[in-house]
Amino acid sequence: MRIIGHLEHPSMKITVFQMDNKYSVKFETSLYEQTYKFRQSEELQGLAALQNLIDDQFQTQVLEQFQQLHRIKSEGLGRFLSTQEEEEFDEII
């Protein structure tokens, strides 16, 4: 797998990889990452074609997924931490 380029975005790092006949586009923020894979075709060849595919709407939807990932993680941590607090302390009467 080799890096064929990066796409510019103010709040995400977007890296494009190529391996065999596939492209992987990895989106990263501070604690999360998403990867989308595409098969190379006549229509989809090279970094320029991927830049057209990963348009503003695609990027906005990826950011929405990051928000959902963060919500799921936060809610899970909240449940986990609340059960830990309940188990750590004995009830005083």
N, C-alpha and C positions, 0 to 999 in steps of 0.2 A: 504494500500500500504506500502510495506516495502522495504528498501534498501537491495539488496543482494550482492552488491559489486561496485567497481570502476575499470575502465580500465585506464591504464596509457597512458598519452599523454603529450608532452611538452607544448602545447599551448591551450589545451582544458581540461575542467573538464568533465569527462564522468562517469555518474552515472547510475547504472542498478537497476530498481525497479521491484518488482513482486506483482501482485494483481490478485487474482482468477486464471484464466488460461491464463494470459497475462503478457508479459514483456514490460516494457517501458525503452528505452535507451535515456537518456537526455544528450545532448552535450551543454556545456556552454562556452562562451567567455565573455569578459568584459561586453558588453551591449546586447548580443544576446543569444538566446537559441533555440535549435531544439530538438524535441522529436519524436522518432520512436517507434511504438508499433508493437509487434509481438505476435501471438498466440502460446501458448505452444503446442508442438506436440511431437511425439516420437523422431523425429530428433532434435528438439530444446528444450532441457531441461537443465536448469542450467546455471551458469555463464560461465563455460568452453565452452559450445556450442555457447553462445553469443560472447565470445572472438574470436572464429573462424569466426563467421558471420561478426563481426565488424573488418574486416581486414584493411590493409593499404589503399587499394583502396577505401573502404567504407569511411574511415576517411578523405582521400583526397577529396572525393566528398562532404562530410559535410563541410570541410573548404572552398571549392569553393562556396557552398551555403551561408556561412557566408559572403564571399566577395560580393556576389550578394545582400544579405540583406543590407550590409553596403552601397553599391552603391545606392540602391533604397532609403534608408533613407537619404543619403547625397543629392541626387538629389531633393527629396521632400522638405527637409529643405531649399535648395537653392531657389527653387521656392517660398516657403512660405516667406522666409526672403526678397526676392527681391520685392514681392508685399507689404510687410509691410513697407519697406523703401519708396516705391512710395507713399503709402497712408499717411505716417507720415508728410511729408514736403510739404508745399504749393510751387507752382511754382513761382519763382520771376522773373519778367520781367525787 
